[in-house]
């Protein structure tokens, strides 16, 4: 009976290992998709900000108006960059968690 218990324990351990691996892979896939979304959002924001800059330069010909437009653009860039940093911090946390889950205990 002792051998059967040890075999059952070994089988359960193997099953648990592969279940954990599957969960870790799912988390990795989620982290990758989050990174892709963040990258796409960054590209979109960059394009929009560049378009705004051109529009602002064409529309606001006065020095004061250009100064105001640049201030708005700088705020937009700062907000976009902060959003990206926040997303990257979240992604890093997820990746760290994934790495810690895949480390042997």
N, C-alpha and C positions, 0 to 999 in steps of 0.2 A: 504494500500500500504506500509506503514512503516514496518509492520510485515514481509511482503514478502521480503523487502530489507534486513531486519535483518537476516531472514532465509537464503537468498542467500549469504549474507556475512558470515554467520556461515558455510554454506556448502563449500564455497570457502576456508575458513580458514582451515577446516578439510582436504580438498583435498590438499591444499598447505602443511599442516603438514605432510601428508603421502608421498607426493612427496619428501619433504625434508628428511624424514626418509629414503626413498629409496636411495637417493643420498648419504646420510651419510653412509648407509650400503655398498654401492658400494665402497666408499672411504676406509672404514674399510677393506673390502675384498682385495682391492688393497694393502693396507698397510701390511696386513697379507701375501699376496703373495710376496711382496717385501722382507719382513723379511725372508720368506722361501728361496727365491733366495739368499739372502745375507748369510744365514746359509749354504746353499749348496756350494756357492762359497768359503766360509771360509773353509769348510771341504776339498774341492778340492785343494785349495791352501796349506793347511796344509799337505795333503798327498803328493803333489808334492814337497814341501819343505823338507819333511822327506825323500823322495826318493832321492832327490838331495844330501842331507847330507850324506846318505849311499854311494851313487855313488862317491861323492867327497872324502869321507874317503878311499874308495877302490882305486880310481884312482890316487889321489894326495898323494903320500906317503911322500914327503918331507915336512919339517916344513914350508918352505916358501909357497909351494903350498897349504898346508892345511890352512895356515893363510889367503891366498887369497880367498880360497873357503869359509871360514867362514865369511869373509868380504862380499862376494857376497851374501851369505845366509842371513846375517844380513840385508843387503840392501833389499833383497827380502821380508823378514819378515816385515821390517819396511814399505815398500810400500804396502804390503798386509794389514797390520794392519791399515794404514792410509786410504786405500780404504774402509775397513770395517767400520771404524769410520765415514767416509764421508757418507756411505750408511745408517748407524744407525742415524746420525744427520738428514738426509733427512727423514728417517722413523719417527723419533721423531717429526719433524716438521709436517709431514702429520697427525700423530696421534693427536698432539696438535690442529691442524686445525679441525680435525674430532670432537674432544671433544668440542671445542668452538662452532662448528655448532650444536651440539646436546644439548647444554645448553639452557634452556628456557631463553627468553629475558625478 
